[in-house]
Amino acid sequence: MSFDLAPSEALGIVSESGSGKTTVVIIVLGLVEPDDGTVFIDSEQWSNIPEARRRSRRASMLIAHTFDPRYTVEKIIS
């Protein structure tokens, strides 16, 4: 998987259950290392920075986990 986001852009990953959406999220957050490939955030390799710096940068990441199909997009975001 590969994607680039500019500041203030959002990415939605929608697919069937068990396809790896949660795995992508925990890798991007730096909670686990990828088995293959590299994660870069702000042109910096994410896995090579100290955990304290990753922790402070995670605060700017918004993760919406589960979407209930009965909810509107407005309700999910709020």
N, C-alpha and C positions, 0 to 999 in steps of 0.2 A: 504494500500500500504506500502511496506517495501523495502528499498534498502540501501546498504552500498557502499560508494565510498571512495577509497583511494586518497591521494593527487595526483593531476594531472589527475585523471580519469574523464571521462565525462559520462553523462547519457542522453540518448535521450528518450523522451516519445512520442510515436506516436500512435494515436488512432483517432476514429471518433469524429466529432464535438459534443460538449456537454458532453463529457465523464469525464471531470474534470481535464484536463491537466493544465489549468490556475489556478485552485484552488490549485493544488499541488504546483505550483510555488509560489503563494503568501503566502502559509503556510510555505514553506521552507525558503522563504526570511524573514519570521517573520512579515509580514505586517498584518496578521490576525492570530488568535489562532485557532488551530484545534478544531472541535466539540468533537473529541474523539482521543485518542492516544497521543503520545509524539514525538517531534522532538529533536534529539540530533545532535549537530555538534561538532566534536572533543571531543566526549564523554561527552559533557556538555549539559545539558538541555537548549535548545535554548530559550524557553519562560521565563526562570527564570533569564536571564541576562538583565542588563539595556539596554535601547534602544540605548544609545550612543555606547556601545560595539557592538550591532548588526549592527548598521549603518556602523561602520568602517569595520566590517567583510564582509558586503555585497559587498564591492568593489572587493573582490576576486571571486565573483560569476558571471559567464557569463550566461546570459539568452538570448536565441535566440527565439523570439516569433513565428512568422508566417513564414512558409515555403511555398513559391510560387512554385508549381510543375513545373513551367517553368524554374526555376533556378537550376543551378548545385549546389552540395554541396560546391564546392569551392567558388562560388559567395555568397552563404548564409553566410558562415563563414567569408568571407572578409567584 
